[in-house]
Amino acid sequence: MRGGTAFFAWQHLATAPERAPVLPDGCRDVLVLRPAGATPRVVLTEFDLCPRIAELAAGTLIEGFRLRPGAGVSPQVLAAIARDAAQGEGDGAAEILGNALSDPEGEDADVSAAIRVLAGPGESLASVARGLGVSPRSLQRRFREQGLPPPDHWRLLGRARRAAGRLSGAAPLAEIAAECGFADQAHMTRELARWFGASPERLRRDRALLELACQPALGNWTGEQISTR
């Protein structure tokens, strides 16, 4: 498999020094960083738990591969991508990732399913665990064994991303809060500030930030896509 539902490929060139916002989305990215005049390096990002700023030097080219929510890759895969980048090959990283993610070693299928369900509306840890035929404590332990944030992370982030997705329309904020499962509008405001560093009102005004909060990831993953930004 090359891509498919495995990753979202994107590229970005910093034509000037940049301070780029990065928001939690439930995904890790494999980044091939190509600073101007320097040796490429490859990193696997961590799961973001809060908003942050990434600083980029002018002339840096990033070839990124956003993995599907909850997924990761082994150090051996990263090393293979780094070797390919050092040799200056063009599409090698995508092929290496596609092959690795077609049969991910050590992945827990129940945990992957739980992440998808937790990101949806109206689910709790107890209901998801019951649907998988395991106890809540067992499911929490399996998340830890996979090196993942706990189940509540995926549930709360999924709810915040659903709310952000509604902000492009004209629905009243109180209505969005109720439909997305918040206690009230103030609760939604606090949660969106926690995850995205902005109030619902600001997200509605700042279309670029709202687009970033709604990019394909947890809760709206759509498979292989190509983006330049």
SVG drawing of the C-alpha trace seen along z (x, -y; Angstrom):
<svg xmlns="http://www.w3.org/2000/svg" viewBox="-29 -38 54 47">
<polyline fill="none" stroke="black" stroke-width="0.4" points="0.0,0.0 1.3,-3.4 -0.5,-6.0 -4.2,-5.2 -5.6,-5.7 -2.1,-5.6 -0.8,-9.2 -1.4,-12.7 1.6,-14.0 2.3,-17.8 5.2,-20.2 6.1,-23.6 8.9,-26.0 9.7,-28.8 10.7,-31.7 11.4,-33.8 11.9,-33.1 8.6,-31.8 6.8,-31.2 4.1,-28.7 1.3,-27.7 0.9,-23.9 -2.4,-22.6 -3.2,-19.2 -4.8,-17.0 -4.3,-13.4 -1.6,-12.7 2.1,-12.4 4.1,-13.6 7.2,-12.2 9.1,-15.3 12.0,-15.4 13.6,-18.7 15.8,-20.2 17.4,-23.4 19.1,-25.5 22.7,-24.4 22.5,-21.7 22.1,-17.9 18.5,-16.8 17.2,-15.2 14.2,-13.2 12.0,-13.4 8.8,-11.8 6.8,-14.4 5.1,-13.7 1.4,-13.9 0.7,-17.6 -1.3,-18.1 -1.6,-21.9 -0.9,-24.6 2.7,-25.5 4.8,-27.5 7.3,-26.0 10.2,-28.2 11.5,-27.7 14.6,-29.3 14.4,-30.9 14.9,-28.5 13.8,-25.4 11.9,-22.9 9.7,-20.4 8.4,-17.2 5.8,-16.0 3.7,-12.9 0.9,-13.1 0.1,-9.7 -3.4,-8.6 -4.6,-9.3 -2.8,-7.3 -0.3,-5.8 3.5,-5.8 6.5,-4.3 9.6,-2.5 13.1,-3.9 14.1,-1.5 11.6,-3.2 12.8,-6.6 16.4,-5.5 15.5,-4.2 13.8,-7.5 16.9,-9.4 19.2,-7.4 16.9,-8.0 16.8,-11.8 20.6,-11.9 20.9,-10.3 18.6,-12.9 15.9,-10.5 12.6,-12.0 9.6,-9.9 11.5,-7.4 10.0,-8.5 6.4,-8.0 7.2,-4.5 9.0,-3.5 6.1,-4.8 3.5,-3.1 5.2,0.2 5.8,-0.1 2.2,-1.2 0.6,1.5 1.3,4.0 2.3,1.9 4.2,4.1 2.9,4.1 -0.3,2.1 -3.2,2.9 -6.3,3.1 -8.6,2.6 -6.8,-0.6 -7.0,-1.9 -10.7,-1.2 -11.2,-2.9 -9.5,-6.1 -11.9,-6.3 -14.9,-5.8 -13.8,-8.0 -13.4,-10.9 -17.1,-10.6 -20.1,-12.1 -21.7,-10.7 -19.1,-8.1 -17.4,-7.4 -14.5,-5.3 -16.9,-2.8 -19.1,-2.5 -16.1,-2.1 -14.5,0.5 -17.8,2.4 -18.2,2.4 -14.7,3.9 -15.4,6.5 -12.7,5.3 -12.8,3.4 -12.1,-0.4 -8.9,0.3 -7.7,2.8 -8.2,0.4 -6.4,-2.4 -3.5,0.0 -3.3,0.9 -3.2,-2.8 -0.2,-3.2 1.5,-0.1 1.2,-1.7 2.8,-4.9 -0.4,-6.8 -2.2,-9.6 -5.0,-8.2 -8.5,-7.6 -9.9,-10.9 -7.4,-12.8 -9.0,-11.4 -12.5,-11.9 -12.0,-15.6 -9.8,-16.5 -12.4,-14.9 -15.2,-16.9 -13.2,-20.2 -12.4,-19.4 -16.1,-18.7 -17.0,-22.1 -14.3,-23.8 -15.7,-22.2 -19.1,-23.8 -17.6,-27.3 -17.4,-27.9 -21.2,-28.1 -23.5,-30.7 -25.0,-28.5 -25.1,-30.3 -22.3,-29.3 -24.7,-28.1 -26.2,-25.7 -22.9,-24.4 -21.9,-23.8 -25.0,-21.8 -24.8,-19.7 -21.2,-18.9 -21.7,-17.8 -20.4,-20.7 -22.1,-21.7 -22.6,-25.2 -21.1,-27.8 -18.6,-28.9 -17.4,-25.3 -16.8,-25.1 -14.9,-28.4 -12.6,-27.0 -12.0,-23.8 -11.3,-25.4 -8.8,-27.8 -7.2,-24.8 -6.7,-22.9 -6.4,-25.7 -5.3,-28.7 -8.3,-30.7 -11.9,-31.4 -14.7,-30.4 -15.2,-34.0 -11.5,-34.4 -11.5,-31.1 -14.5,-32.4 -12.6,-35.6 -9.2,-33.9 -10.0,-31.7 -6.4,-30.4 -6.3,-29.3 -9.8,-27.7 -8.6,-25.8 -5.6,-24.6 -7.9,-23.4 -10.1,-21.5 -7.4,-19.9 -7.9,-16.2 -6.9,-14.3 -8.7,-13.0 -12.5,-12.7 -12.3,-13.7 -9.5,-11.6 -9.9,-11.1 -6.9,-9.2 -4.1,-10.0 -4.0,-13.7 -1.3,-16.0 -0.9,-19.5 1.5,-22.4 1.5,-25.1"/>
</svg>
